[in-house]
């Protein structure tokens, strides 16, 4: 995958993330209690290092019909319904 000129965002990487999310949705997931169910968008968190990349991934997923929510440092990992966040 080419990254020339992509210092804070990469369309190619965002597309790979979106394809992987699409591929995983609906597949069986087993929790720590042995209960199995289809994987949902709310179960997935995507981590990206730059705000520009976070925003691009969010737009790419939104364009594919998935709602995204940014992670805010004040909510931490307690906000279990969040799907992606940016590390600063």
Secondary structure, 3 states (H helix, E strand, C coil): CCCCCCCCCCHHHHHHHHHHHHHHCCCEEECCCCCEEECCHHHCCEEECCHHHHHHHHHHHHHCCCCCCECCCCCHHHCCCCCEEECC
